[in-house]
């Protein structure tokens, strides 16, 4: 799930927590909304940390030359 999905999850949770007066038997929409907001916030934090790590590590510079050596042992 990308950053957009996490933000949508957070928004749906906020709507369920603060903007809805519906009452269902056996379901507390406030708790469901809080759980969705927590999941969305956790997703944003994880996504940001992975994205930050990706930027720090980066890739190998384009100018690097890869040399492959093969060694063969005779008499074995």
C-alpha positions in Angstrom: 0.0 0.0 0.0 1.4 3.4 -0.9 1.2 6.7 0.7 -2.1 7.5 -0.9 -3.7 4.3 0.5 -2.5 5.2 4.0 -3.9 8.7 3.8 -7.2 7.4 2.6 -7.3 4.9 5.5 -6.5 7.7 8.0 -9.3 9.8 6.4 -11.9 7.1 6.6 -11.0 6.4 10.2 -11.3 10.1 11.0 -14.7 10.2 9.4 -15.9 7.2 11.3 -14.6 8.5 14.6 -15.6 12.2 14.4 -18.3 12.6 11.7 -20.7 9.7 12.0 -23.6 9.3 14.4 -24.7 5.8 13.3 -25.2 3.1 15.9 -24.9 -0.6 15.1 -25.4 -3.4 17.6 -22.1 -5.0 18.4 -20.0 -2.5 16.4 -18.5 0.6 17.9 -17.7 2.9 15.0 -15.5 5.1 17.1 -13.1 2.2 17.9 -13.1 1.1 14.3 -12.3 4.6 13.2 -9.4 4.9 15.7 -8.0 1.5 14.6 -8.2 2.7 10.9 -6.5 6.0 11.8 -3.7 4.1 13.7 -3.2 1.7 10.8 -3.0 4.7 8.3 -0.6 6.5 10.5 1.6 3.4 11.0 1.6 2.9 7.2 2.7 6.5 6.6 5.5 6.1 9.1 6.7 2.8 7.6 6.5 4.1 4.1 8.5 7.2 5.0 11.2 5.2 6.7 11.5 2.8 3.8 11.6 5.7 1.3 14.2 7.5 3.5 16.4 4.3 3.6 16.1 3.9 -0.1 17.3 7.5 -0.6 20.3 7.0 1.8 21.4 3.7 0.3 20.8 4.6 -3.2 22.3 2.6 -5.9 25.7 1.9 -7.3 27.1 4.9 -9.3 26.9 4.6 -13.0 30.6 5.1 -13.5 31.6 1.9 -11.6 33.1 -0.9 -13.6 32.2 -4.4 -12.6 35.0 -6.9 -13.0 34.3 -10.6 -12.9 37.1 -13.0 -12.1 37.0 -16.7 -12.7 39.6 -18.9 -11.2 40.2 -22.5 -12.3 42.2 -25.0 -10.3 44.0 -27.6 -12.3 44.6 -31.1 -11.0 41.5 -31.4 -8.9 
